[in-house]
Amino acid sequence: MSQPMPPENINSHILAVLSLPLLDKLAQLELLFDRCTIRQIQDIYPLIVHSIFGVNSNPLGWGLRTTTLENAVHSYNRLHQFFAVNGIWMHICHRLLNETTKFEIDINLLPRKFISMLQGGPMFYSDLINIDPIKHQLTTLSLNAFDFYMLHFVLHALQPLHTINPIAMQIHSERTKTVYQLLVAEYLDNFLPQYPNANIEPSNYASSVKAPQQLPAPSLQPQRQLRYLKLPSSYRNENGEAESVGVANTSSQSSADGHATASRIYTWRSESVVHFFVDIWLRYDVESEHHLPSSEFVRGVRTLVKQIHFFANGSRMDHSPLCQLRKLSLNMVKGRIYAFLCSLIDRWPLDSSLSVVLELWLSYIQPWRYTMGATNRTMGINYEPPITSVYDGFIIDNLIVYTHIFMQLLPRFERLDYSVYRNAYMLHRLAKTFAQQDLVERLQRFERLHSGNSYGFDSPQRQVNMLNKSHNSSYNAQWNPLVSSNIPLLFSEHMHSRIQSFLFGISMARNSVLTNIISTLRKEIMDRQRSEGYIKNLLKKILGETTQDEIMLRDLSRIPEVLRQCIDAFCRTFNVDPSTLSMHETLPAEPSPPASPSLQDFSFFDSNDVLDASMLTPHQMSLNTSNMQPTVDPALLPIKSNEIKPLVRLLHRISEAINNKYGSRIAAFYERDDFYGKLSRQLLYAPMTEKWFEKSNGNVDIYEKQLPPRVSLRPLGSIPSICLMIFALCFGHLWCGEAIIGLLLLCTVLLIYCMILALLS
């Protein structure tokens, strides 16, 4: 048995442990928790939580949002093991659970919109709020150990790390999973379980941490009035009867106390998780914050939305104490998601990263994809679950989220450059979602019924009542008088004309990719290969080398078919006649005549390099942005499937060391005009200007960096190169008696080949 820690040493010891490197810190904390008493752990618990999330110190904390499998595999696995739902940290949180142990969190650490919500006095937070009796102001929240950790965990996602840390900035741009994202998915899946009979871990504890109380239906009306937001005035159960949220009758109160206490022990952690995530994340003040949220944060919100759908869709088969929370959870999201999505779309940069916002929206409006039946299917990735009448109530209540968000996104899609594959794929995701026949039919029908007296009803409320009766829906919608009667309709004549014009532009973009961009790039690649000679091209194929132009051509070749599918899908959705677009599908392949000087020479800047946006049109913006492509050092391109990752990374470090030490000599050899200079230009990477984009303040800025001539050993890390060296070693062993001789012969042949190219250059 471990020896207990002396009380007088605990505070100094914990500060020393928290200053250690990450892996040493985790190991020492595990030993410390084993030796400390509950009272000692209670004293140091807030210090550890603040250290984890960088409260009042380095905002990176322990690196939960910067550690990935790619950049630190051992740290990634250790952090996940430590913070997992059955890890040592979660067990420590549960060891501290009792009615008297509370931890204070300063109100200044909370977001402004969350504080405003707390001042409204929501019932869930009523026993957590501390108010200054003199100033009558909210000062702190008193939380148990689990809630204290979980609230800090949720708040950590709001830190704008992508603006202050290079690693986090890279994660902001790439679809890389951090430890934080993994834990978000794991916590939500555990505390908001999909299956009714699932256990919530850790399950080996029993504590009456929170007093039993009726779970309130949250206020669904946002702080500010939204013009088109329509929400139900009250929650209704499956029989269409009002669900009571008041105090139980006096006669049944005493008999329900025992059951309420048992239910509270089982459900309170799930209540805390759903309230903290929804109330804080979906109140992110996109409009007022100086920095945009990171792509990682938006992907986290999407994980939350998907899990809420799983959680809520299980209510029909759940008879446990979680059933009521399942029913209320989706209403909590519904009260915030519209304003959150509108704010994101308004400020998000017009580039391929818009896909994270698009996928969040598409996940919310397709709850039928997140059911036990859909996840149990083995029909492949293209399986489309049916949209049954069970979801009619959801579609009615969220009609504005379907229609108005689509209309808000359409101008952004009109300005995208579809010579970029990721942009074309974004459009394909949008078209495929709205091409679902069951969804289109429902949206058209519900929009007509809500557009006012279309069917001769004397009031919008009566239309809704008739709709509920005609479809025998278990979801009883309510007409919200705040909804304007002049809502722009998605399936109106005006939108039909606009969609037709939009598809006209998509068809032109498809034709441009086919006849201009692809053919021009293919011709440039063929000309370069012709100038390099047959032997060098054959050697590149053997070594598996692929240039950036070839990668771009491969992506571009997929774009015309993707855009064709988008056009077909939108034509079916909005009843557009494809024949009106056929003239743009069969344009001749010969080069188009030169554009007029006004368009060909158009620039964002005048002769004094001053931005003049007075005459900008979407087409003119496209002419400029289509030429703005990131240029990356070939040595830093993503590792391909025919390369060995550890070897490529090792060779990159060796190349960097050589370039840092001998960079000036390498550049001098490259610039020489004699034979050595020609040979150097065959062996070294040529100087280039590296260009990339960075997002800040809602804008996209382009940055440049001059790269000198440099050594790159990356080609040696490919599988064909290794196979060629193994073949040379076997040849030397079998025919020359020494394996190394075969490798020397291979190097000699390659050197002679490069010398011949140098002489001919």
WOKA-V220472 format. One record per backbone hydrogen bond with DSSP energy under -1.0 kcal/mol. NH is the residue of the N-H (numbers start at 1). CO is the residue of the C=O. E is the energy in kcal/mol with one decimal. If there is no record, write none. Layout:
# WOKA-V220472
nh;co;e
NH;CO;E
NH;CO;E
This chain:
# WOKA-V220472
nh;co;e
5;35;-1.3
9;6;-1.4
13;9;-2.3
14;10;-2.3
15;11;-1.6
16;12;-1.6
17;13;-2.3
18;14;-2.4
20;17;-1.6
25;21;-2.8
26;22;-2.4
27;23;-1.8
28;24;-2.5
29;25;-2.3
30;26;-1.8
31;27;-1.6
32;28;-2.5
33;29;-2.9
34;30;-1.3
35;31;-1.2
36;32;-1.9
41;37;-2.4
42;38;-2.2
43;39;-1.4
44;40;-1.7
45;41;-1.5
48;44;-1.9
49;45;-2.3
50;46;-2.6
51;47;-1.8
52;48;-2.5
53;49;-1.8
55;50;-2.2
57;54;-1.4
61;58;-1.9
62;52;-2.3
63;60;-2.3
66;63;-1.1
67;63;-1.5
72;68;-2.0
76;72;-2.3
77;73;-2.1
78;74;-2.2
79;75;-2.6
80;76;-2.1
81;77;-2.3
82;78;-2.1
83;79;-2.4
84;80;-1.2
87;84;-2.1
89;82;-1.9
91;87;-1.6
92;88;-1.9
93;89;-2.2
94;90;-1.7
95;91;-1.7
96;92;-1.2
97;94;-1.0
103;143;-3.0
105;141;-1.8
107;139;-2.2
109;106;-1.6
110;107;-1.5
115;111;-2.1
116;112;-2.3
117;113;-1.8
118;114;-2.2
119;115;-2.1
121;118;-1.8
126;123;-1.3
128;125;-1.7
129;125;-1.2
130;140;-2.5
132;137;-3.1
136;132;-2.1
139;130;-2.6
141;105;-1.7
142;128;-2.7
143;103;-2.7
148;144;-2.7
149;145;-2.1
150;146;-2.8
151;147;-2.7
152;148;-1.6
153;149;-2.4
154;150;-2.2
155;151;-2.3
156;152;-1.8
157;154;-1.0
158;155;-1.8
159;156;-1.2
161;159;-2.4
163;160;-1.7
164;161;-1.6
165;161;-1.8
169;165;-2.1
170;166;-1.8
171;167;-2.1
172;168;-1.9
174;170;-1.9
176;174;-2.0
179;67;-1.7
180;64;-2.4
182;178;-2.0
183;179;-2.6
184;180;-2.5
185;181;-2.2
186;182;-2.0
187;183;-3.2
188;184;-2.4
189;185;-2.1
190;186;-1.7
191;187;-3.0
192;188;-2.0
198;195;-1.6
205;203;-1.2
209;207;-1.3
237;241;-2.5
240;237;-1.9
243;235;-1.6
256;252;-1.3
260;256;-2.7
261;257;-2.3
262;258;-1.9
263;259;-2.4
264;260;-2.4
265;261;-1.8
266;262;-1.2
267;263;-2.2
268;264;-2.1
271;267;-2.3
272;268;-2.3
273;269;-2.4
274;270;-2.5
275;271;-2.3
276;272;-2.7
277;273;-2.3
278;274;-1.9
279;275;-2.6
280;276;-1.6
281;277;-1.8
282;278;-1.2
284;281;-1.5
286;284;-2.0
289;285;-2.2
298;294;-1.8
299;295;-2.4
300;296;-1.8
301;297;-2.2
302;298;-2.0
303;299;-2.0
304;300;-2.1
305;301;-2.6
306;302;-2.6
307;303;-2.2
308;304;-2.4
309;305;-2.1
310;306;-2.3
311;307;-3.0
312;308;-3.2
313;309;-2.7
315;312;-1.8
317;314;-1.1
323;320;-1.9
326;322;-2.4
327;323;-1.8
328;324;-1.7
329;325;-2.0
332;328;-1.8
333;329;-1.6
334;330;-2.5
335;331;-1.5
336;333;-1.8
337;333;-2.4
340;336;-1.9
341;337;-2.7
342;338;-2.5
343;339;-2.2
344;340;-2.0
345;341;-2.7
346;342;-2.1
347;343;-1.5
348;344;-2.1
351;349;-1.7
354;351;-1.9
355;352;-1.7
356;353;-1.6
358;354;-2.3
359;355;-2.7
360;356;-1.4
361;357;-2.2
362;358;-2.6
363;359;-2.0
364;360;-1.8
365;361;-2.1
369;366;-1.7
370;367;-1.8
375;371;-2.1
376;372;-1.4
383;380;-1.3
391;388;-1.6
392;389;-1.5
395;391;-2.3
396;392;-2.6
397;393;-2.5
398;394;-1.7
399;396;-1.3
402;398;-1.6
403;399;-2.7
404;400;-1.4
406;402;-1.0
407;403;-2.2
408;404;-1.9
409;405;-2.1
410;406;-1.9
413;409;-2.2
414;410;-1.9
420;417;-1.1
424;420;-1.8
425;421;-2.6
426;422;-1.9
427;423;-2.0
428;424;-1.9
429;425;-2.2
430;426;-2.0
431;427;-2.7
432;428;-2.7
433;429;-1.8
434;430;-1.9
436;433;-1.1
440;436;-2.6
441;437;-2.4
442;438;-1.5
443;439;-2.7
444;440;-2.5
445;441;-2.0
446;442;-3.0
447;443;-2.1
448;444;-1.9
449;445;-2.1
450;446;-1.4
451;448;-1.1
463;459;-1.5
464;460;-2.0
465;461;-2.3
466;462;-2.6
467;463;-2.2
468;464;-2.5
469;465;-1.9
470;466;-2.7
471;467;-1.8
473;468;-1.2
483;480;-2.0
484;227;-1.2
496;492;-2.1
497;493;-2.3
498;494;-2.0
499;495;-2.9
500;496;-2.2
501;497;-2.2
502;498;-2.5
503;499;-2.9
504;500;-1.8
505;501;-1.8
506;502;-2.1
507;503;-2.7
508;504;-1.9
509;505;-2.4
510;506;-2.5
511;507;-2.3
512;508;-2.3
513;509;-2.3
514;510;-2.2
515;511;-2.9
516;512;-2.1
517;512;-1.8
518;513;-2.5
520;516;-2.3
521;517;-2.6
522;518;-2.7
523;519;-2.0
524;520;-2.2
525;521;-2.3
526;522;-2.3
527;523;-2.5
528;524;-2.2
529;525;-2.5
530;526;-2.3
531;527;-1.9
532;528;-1.8
533;529;-1.3
537;533;-1.7
538;534;-2.5
539;535;-2.4
540;536;-2.1
541;537;-2.0
542;538;-2.1
543;539;-2.4
545;540;-2.2
551;547;-1.9
552;548;-2.3
553;549;-2.4
554;550;-2.0
555;551;-1.8
556;552;-2.7
557;553;-2.2
562;558;-1.7
563;559;-2.8
564;560;-2.1
565;561;-2.2
566;562;-1.9
567;563;-2.4
568;564;-2.3
569;565;-2.4
570;566;-2.6
571;567;-2.2
572;568;-1.9
573;569;-2.2
574;570;-2.7
576;571;-1.7
580;577;-1.5
581;578;-1.8
584;581;-1.5
585;582;-1.4
586;582;-1.0
599;596;-1.1
600;596;-3.1
601;597;-2.4
606;610;-2.1
609;606;-2.1
612;604;-2.5
621;617;-2.5
622;618;-2.0
623;619;-1.8
624;620;-1.3
625;621;-2.8
626;622;-2.3
627;624;-1.1
628;625;-1.4
629;627;-1.1
631;691;-1.3
636;633;-2.6
637;634;-1.0
643;640;-1.5
644;717;-2.1
648;644;-2.7
649;645;-2.4
650;646;-2.2
651;647;-2.8
652;648;-2.0
653;649;-2.0
654;650;-2.2
655;651;-2.5
656;652;-2.6
657;653;-2.3
658;654;-2.3
659;655;-2.7
660;656;-2.5
661;657;-1.9
662;658;-2.9
666;662;-2.5
667;663;-2.3
668;664;-2.0
669;665;-2.4
670;666;-2.2
671;667;-1.5
678;674;-1.8
679;675;-2.6
680;676;-2.3
681;677;-2.1
683;679;-1.3
684;680;-2.6
685;710;-2.7
688;707;-1.6
690;705;-3.2
691;631;-1.9
692;703;-1.9
694;701;-2.6
696;699;-2.3
699;696;-2.5
701;694;-3.1
703;692;-3.0
705;690;-2.1
707;688;-3.2
710;685;-1.4
716;713;-1.6
717;714;-2.6
718;715;-1.2
719;642;-3.1
722;718;-2.0
723;719;-2.6
724;720;-2.4
725;721;-2.2
726;722;-2.5
727;723;-2.4
728;724;-2.0
729;725;-2.3
730;726;-2.5
731;727;-2.5
732;728;-2.5
733;729;-2.2
734;730;-2.4
735;731;-2.5
736;732;-1.4
738;732;-1.1
743;739;-1.2
744;740;-2.2
745;741;-2.4
746;742;-1.9
747;743;-2.2
748;744;-2.3
749;745;-2.5
750;746;-2.3
751;747;-2.4
752;748;-2.6
753;749;-2.3
754;750;-2.3
755;751;-2.3
756;752;-2.2
757;753;-2.1
758;754;-2.2
759;755;-2.2
760;756;-2.0
761;757;-1.1
